[in-house]
């Protein structure tokens, strides 16, 4: 298998901002392909985000809200980025998002890995954390999260939600795979045993 550094690359030759708001910006880059031909590439710039698997009693805490592009409500792990498109410490962000969306505070937050959120259109990455030693408090949701709901579900119910389409968030499903690999490597948690 060839190393990434050995492969031809697409070179940016120009860039223009097409749109921006408080959450993202969209740019159109003029590119040159490895064969010398030119084209365009649309890129969505968003700050990195954190995903939190809040685990206890053999299950997970999930949130749901209406997802306008999908025209429906779906369950997912708590997740988000800092407001105003700013960057920051992933661990701080994980604690913030968990408390904001669920009211939970975690005594332990273990990083499980980093994932590319939408690598065909964005360089946005997410860091996945396993949160345990949970203490319930009050959520402090952002205005956009006013319809958010929070619930705990068993692992079996979680997997059934994936199969039935009640969970459609690719980040949640990918984060769960990182958790499964963590457990297989002997990194199990007291709450899941």
N, C-alpha and C positions, 0 to 999 in steps of 0.2 A: 504494500500500500504506500503510495507517495505521501511524503510529508507536505503539510500545507504550504510551507515556504518554497517547495519545489514546483508548485502548480502555477500556471499563468494566472494573472490577476486582472481584474477590471480596474481601469484607471479613471479617476474623476478628472474631467477637464473643465467643468464649470458647475456652478450651483446657484439656484435662485430659490428664495423663500416664496412659497405659494400661499400658505395659510398658517396662522398660529392663534392659539387661545391659551387659557390658563393651564391646560392639561397636556397639550402637545403642539408640535409644529410639523408642517409638511413641506418638504423641499423637493425640487426636481433637479437631479444632477445630470449633466451631460457626461457621457462616459465613452471610453475607448476600450473595446474588447481586445482580448489577446491577439486576434487576427488583424487588428488595425481598424476594423469597422467601428462606426460611431452609433450611439443610441441614447436613450434616456432611461433614467431609473428614478422612480418615486420612492422617497424615504420618509417614514414617520419617525420623528425624534420624540422620545418620551424618556423621563428619568427612570432609572432602575427601580424595582419595587421588591417588597418582601412578601413572602407567603408563610403563613403560620399554621402548622398542624398542631392544634391544641388537643392533646390526648389525655384521657383519663378513663378509668372504669371500663377498659376494653373497647372504647369508642372515641369519637371525635366531636368537637364543637364545630358546627357549620353555620354559615350565614347565607341568606338569600336576599335578593332585591330584584326589582324589575330591570331587566337588561333590554333597553330600548332597541338596539340593533337586532336582537333576536325576537323581540316582541313577546317576551315571556319571563317568568321567574324560574331561577335555577339555583340549586344549592352549591356552595363552594367553600373552600377554606378561606378564613379571613386573609385579606391581602390588600396592598395598596402602596402608594408612593407618597413622598413628602409633597405638601401643597406648593403651588407656585412653580412647578417644574424644577425644584431645587434638588440637588444631590445631597447625600448625607450618609451616616453610618448605618449599615444594614441591620445590625443588632438593635440599635436605638429605634429604627423604623419598625422592626418586628414587634417590639414591646408596645410601641405606640399604636400600631394597627390592631393588635389583639385587644388592647384595652378600649380603644375607640369603638370598635365594631361589636364586641361581645361583653365588655365590662370585665373580662378576665385579666388577672395579673399572673405572670408566670414566674415561679421561683427558679426554673431552669429553662434555658433556651439554647438548644444544640443546633449548630448549622449542619444541614444534610447535603448541601450542594448548591450549585448555580445552574440555571437553565436559561436558554435563549427564548424569549417570550414569543417572538414573531420574526424569526430570522430571515424570512424572505422579503420583509418590508421595513424592518426596524432593527436597530442595534440594542434595543432594550433587553436587559437581563433581569432575572429575579433570583433572589437568594431564598432558599427554603429552610425553615427552622422547625424543629420539634420542640414544642412548649409543654412542660410538665410542671408538677407541683403548683397547680392552679388554685387561685383564690378569686371568688366571684365579687365583682363590684358593679358599679353602674356604667353602662356604655356612654360614650361622649361622641356620638356620631356627627359627621359633617352634614350640612344642609342637604347635599345630594343623596345622603344615605337615610333620609327620613322614613322611607318605606322598608328599611332593612329589618329582617327577622333573624333570630339566633336560636339554635337548638342543638342539643346533643343527640347523637345517634350511635348505635352499636356499629362495630366493624362490618358485621354481616349486612346490616341495613345500608351502610355506606356503599358497599360493593353492589348491592341490589339497585341503589340509586344510579350508579354508573351504568349498569346494564340496561336499566329502564329509560335512561335519558333524563332523569331528574338531576343528574350532574352532567353538564356538558362542557364545563370549563377545562380546557386542555391543561392549564397550569395546575389545577387541583389533581387531575389524574396523574400527571407527570410527577408532582410532589409526592403523591402516594407511592409511586414506584420507587422514588428515592428512599422513602421510609421503609419499604419492604426490603430493599437492598441493605439498608442500615441494620435492620433486624437480622437478616441472614448473615451479616458479618459479625454478629454477636453484640451489636449495639442496642439490644432490646431495652425496653424501659419498664420500670416497675408497674406503671399504669396499664401496660398492654399485656403483661404476663398473666 
